Amino acid sequence: MAPNKIILRFGQNTSDQPIIYRLVKDYDLVINILKANVNPNKEGTMVLELTGEKYEEGLDYLRDQGIRVQPLAEEVFRNEERCISCGACTGICPTGALSLERPSMEVKFDSDNCIVCQLCVKVCPLKAMEVRF
């Protein structure tokens, strides 16, 4: 079963709750946290990969806790016609989805490792990295 990528958006009243623990213990879900920015008493965001037979029940639990759940419906696309393999994107990519292949020094993009943080989109001087919905 392939993992489902989702975005969780927390409010102030849920950012200090042990929701990941509950997803693992109560719903037997396998969780891979791809990106997180959660601070107590503030809003927070997490990007997760979730797998397990009780996936839908786990999502219902999250919604019952007041957490907004969204599928990761965006993807980063590399426009190969625009890209000149300058490598500006490879140094900023937190997951290694973008890398320089040696010895050709050509930029390679592995979309399976992409968490859609959009850092590459911001740094690409030729706008070869695009976000699609």
VENMO-V24877 format. One record per residue. PHI is phi in whole degrees, 0 to 359 (* if undefined). Layout:
phi
PHI
PHI
This chain:
phi
*
286
290
264
266
224
246
251
241
260
261
299
278
241
291
254
268
277
290
296
303
296
298
285
288
274
243
55
269
265
237
237
278
273
201
213
216
231
235
303
63
222
286
213
221
225
248
234
253
236
220
148
290
260
306
296
296
297
294
298
301
301
297
297
277
87
265
282
245
230
291
281
264
263
215
267
238
258
279
292
288
275
292
249
58
288
87
301
283
289
285
261
292
285
249
79
294
248
212
264
275
253
269
289
59
263
286
245
237
253
296
294
269
285
252
57
284
71
296
294
297
288
265
291
290
254
56
279
262
230
258
241
253
